[in-house]
Amino acid sequence: MRHAGRVLFACLLAWTLSMSDAAAGLALKDQARLEPLSFADLAGWAADDHAAAFRAFLRSCRALDTASAELRPAQTPQGSLLAVCREALKTPDADGAAARRFFETHFQPLVVVPHFGTGFLTGYYEPEFQGSRVPDAIYRFPLLDRPEDLVTIPQGETLPGLDKGLHAARRTKDGFEPYPDRAAIEEGALGPLARPIVYLSEPGEAFIIHVQGSARIRLTDGSVMRIAYAGRNGRPYTSIGRLLVQRGEMDLETMTLDRLMGWLREHPEPAKALMRQNQSYIFFREAAELAPEDGPIGGAGIPLVPGRSLAVDRSLWAYGLPVWLDGQLPLTLDKTEPLQRLMIAQDTGSAIVGPARGDFFFGSGEEAGRRAGLLRHPVRFVVLEPKSRS
């Protein structure tokens, strides 16, 4: 869920699909057009690991079939997607050839052509940091539990008297009011409602977890604590990486997660002011239900799959949609490898906005973070639309 927040470095645009929801359909028409393709038109399609994509798809199908609660609700899936999912659940052990036939039989590729700009892809991951359940001289920077007065405003809805751009509110005895921003929360605006669940050694580490929306925390007793997204204050997200580029502190071409973290560590007071430019603030919970091999919980409410889970604009797309990506994956700042892969929409993020805009989940730990920090590339997006059953 990213967050929630997600995507450290870029705020570009692009992507959408024809949904049963009229508003989503209109938003799509305003932002992009969809052009039908054949699977033969998808370069690299035959070489992909369709069995891996199918296994990730099955995770979404099980959640859709049981109407499991979404962590951050997206567009309602078409009935045709539910029907295709029920077919998929009949053959859960499909091998590569069978999985490929399944996708080719039940879906129609549609390339997403934005009216402005091109498709754009960034990366995210599950950070891993050292931490403590209790504060001490080293571990002083908390991640907070969801406050009791936080009210999440459902996608597309508003509350009386509140700005339409807010996605959460504070419940008071007199009604609702905007939830405090990052600076106010850090200065104690929540009072006793600010309940820490774990402490970190650097404010930059806490901030990165806010952006990524989940984490693994290695505690002082040697155990590992999993942290999952539990809500946000509904304020707008601002990329501090973009701000540093605008200020001339770094250039986009050579920015990496390590460089960003180093800058935050070396400039504590400017870093504090910079991070507060991002008004969005994320709340967390301990995800004790996750097994060590599980990915973090995404917006769809299910564990993410490294290299197969994609965060999308939830105001435009339903979770569970397969999306074909065609572009480049960076290995270093100046070296890439081809990206031709079937992904599944299973997450969302505040910075993931537009019809051809996505966030690629790399997995957990330092290497995943390094790869995620390099990815900010143009990509061709092809949505696999489920065929209607006659």
Secondary structure, DSSP 4 states (H G I P E B T S, - for coil): -TTS---SS-----B----SSHHHHHHHHHHEEEEE--GGGSTTGGGS-HHHHHHHHHHHHHHHHTTPPPSS--PPPPHHHHHHHHHHTT-TT--HHHHHHHHHHHEEEEEEEESSS--EEEEEEE-EEEEESS--SS--EEEEBPPTTEEEPPTT---TTS-TT-SEEEEETTEEEEPP-HHHHHTTTTGGG--EEEEES-HHHHHHHHHHSEEEEEETTS-EEEEEEEEE--PPP--HHHHHHHTTSS-GGG--HHHHHHHHHH-HHHHHHHHTT----EEEEE-TT--TTS--B-TTSSB--TTTEEEE-TTT--TT-EEEEEEEEEEETTEEEEEEEEEEEEEE-TT--STBEEEEEEEESHHHHHHHHH-EEE-EEEEEEEPPP-
